[in-house]
Amino acid sequence: MGQGAFDSGSRGEDAVLLAVGLADAALSRVGPVVNRAFRVLRRSDTADLVGAAGADLKARGRLVLDRYDTVPQAHLEYLAQRAQARRGNA
């Protein structure tokens, strides 16, 4: 395919050009990311980093569960307790 192969500009040809351009951009980004990942994996303290990251994620998960774990008191039960306390039957 020479440079003049897509000069007519139909929608199908434009779609192909966009797809090929997008794929090229994505592949050009993958190489540096993979290289960085391999550099991290080659570190001597990788096991410690993974352990610390796991502990941090567990702590974060525990905080989230604790935040949503408490169930608010039922509204009618709360009103009944207040009425009972007013009567002095607490």
PEURGI-V172075 format. One record per pair of residues at least 4 apart in sequence whose C-alpha atoms are under 6 Angstrom apart, sorted by the first residue. I is the first residue (numbers start at 1). J is the second residue. D is the distance in whole Angstrom. If there is no record, write none. Layout:
# PEURGI-V172075
I_J_D, I_J_D
This chain:
# PEURGI-V172075
1_5_6, 65_69_6, 84_89_5, 85_89_6, 85_90_5
